[in-house]
Structures are given as structure tokens and as C-alpha cells.
Amino acid sequence: MINVINNFIDNDVFYKFSKIIFDTDEFPWYFKKKNHPINNYIQLKHTLIRNNNKEKTICSPFVTLLLSEILKKLKAQKVYFAEITLRTRTDKILELPPKINPDMNNQTLTAILFLNTNNGYTHVTGTDKIESIENRVIIFPTYTSYFQTTTSNKNFRAVLTIEYDVN
């Protein structure tokens, strides 16, 4: 089951969310330069939640402010992972290595919320390419493999990825 939902959260909430992330000097980004055979790019990340039951849960001070409405809409009962990723523009769209979780017993869901519109996309196994349109979300079982891309027509491509459970 793969769901694509446009206008996922109320536009006022979405724009408030975007303003906190992109229009303030207080939002911390963590830098990681990525080398690619065709084109290098910069990747910035902000981990909101990481809970793998072995390590301590890591929470950003922005969790409540940014995630409360989104988690309600997803009906998430437990969140294992939530991270915002921003990748800078590349000359050509680069398809990044796939995310693969072959554990078919894993009953969690993954949600990817596009934070800006650009010509990048996400490709989830079993679907066509899903274009990056702001406030669009893709929801699918975490065991489903997928890959993301960079953008070549905007300054950056940004997504929020959440792994969660509804039970």
C-alpha cells in the first residue's frame, strides 16, 4: 500500500513549518559533503528523533514545534526516526543509492513529506516516479525500497522523512 497525498497538512501550518526551517537563523543544519562520480553536492541534515531501542532517543528542541500536527495527521503512535534532509542543486538530477529494509516483518510505515517544489523525485518500488511538490506526502511500508534524487532546477531539494508506527 503506497499512498500519495497532496496538500497533506493545512497550508498555514505548512508555511509556519517552512518558515522555521528555511527563514530563521536559529534552525541548526549539520553539514555533510557528498561525493558523486558525476557531480558533488552538499547535504544538510537535522535529526528530530532517532530511537532504535538500543540507543537513547535523540530529540531536537524543534520536535514539538515541527512535528505535532504532522504526527497527528499520520496517526503516529510511536516515532522511530524523523529527519529533515536538504540537498543542494546539481547540474543534472542524480539518483541516490536506494534505501533498502528487507525485513518483511517490520510493520512500521515511512512518510516522506516534500518541503519544496522542484524537479527532483522519489521512486518507491512498485510506483512511478513521485514528483517533489511541496506539502505532498508519500506513505508506504518501511520494508519497501526506495530512492531519492537531487534537483537541477532549484537551489535545493528538502524532505522530511519519518518512520513510525500506528499501533
Summary of the structure (lengths in Angstrom):
residues: 167
radius of gyration: 15.3
end to end distance: 16.6
largest distance: 42.8
contacts: 481
relative contact order: 0.25
helix: 14%
strand: 39%
